[in-house]
Amino acid sequence: MSETRSAKNYFAHGGNELVVGGKLTFLPGAAVEGADGLFDLPTAGSGTVLPFLADSTATTVAQLREDYNRLLGALRAAGLMEAGDP
């Protein structure tokens, strides 16, 4: 027989997991412990900026491959992608 629940929020796994199926509201002064960096979002002007890459004007697959590889190179140089196979 399948379990049924009438509440959207409930504890599972012996109380070790809180399942939230509804809206979670934090009131002023609320604190969340153990979530350092969880809610940190990048702001405009912060972080890595990639160099300008012109729009592709490729008319062949070979040219498109060159443009794609140039994009991959820019991502690697900016540290947004691993430099080699992991």
Contacts in CASP RR format, 6 or more apart in sequence:
PFRMAT RR
TARGET T0000
AUTHOR 0000-0000-0000
METHOD contacts of the structure
MODEL  1
MSETRSAKNYFAHGGNELVVGGKLTFLPGAAVEGADGLFDLPTAGSGTVL
PFLADSTATTVAQLREDYNRLLGALRAAGLMEAGDP
8 20 0 8 1.000
8 21 0 8 1.000
8 22 0 8 1.000
9 18 0 8 1.000
9 19 0 8 1.000
9 20 0 8 1.000
9 21 0 8 1.000
9 22 0 8 1.000
10 18 0 8 1.000
10 19 0 8 1.000
11 17 0 8 1.000
11 18 0 8 1.000
11 19 0 8 1.000
12 18 0 8 1.000
12 19 0 8 1.000
26 32 0 8 1.000
32 38 0 8 1.000
32 39 0 8 1.000
48 78 0 8 1.000
48 79 0 8 1.000
48 80 0 8 1.000
49 78 0 8 1.000
50 74 0 8 1.000
50 75 0 8 1.000
50 78 0 8 1.000
50 80 0 8 1.000
51 74 0 8 1.000
51 77 0 8 1.000
51 78 0 8 1.000
53 70 0 8 1.000
53 71 0 8 1.000
53 74 0 8 1.000
56 63 0 8 1.000
56 64 0 8 1.000
56 67 0 8 1.000
57 63 0 8 1.000
58 64 0 8 1.000
58 66 0 8 1.000
58 67 0 8 1.000
72 81 0 8 1.000
73 81 0 8 1.000
75 81 0 8 1.000
76 82 0 8 1.000
76 83 0 8 1.000
76 84 0 8 1.000
END
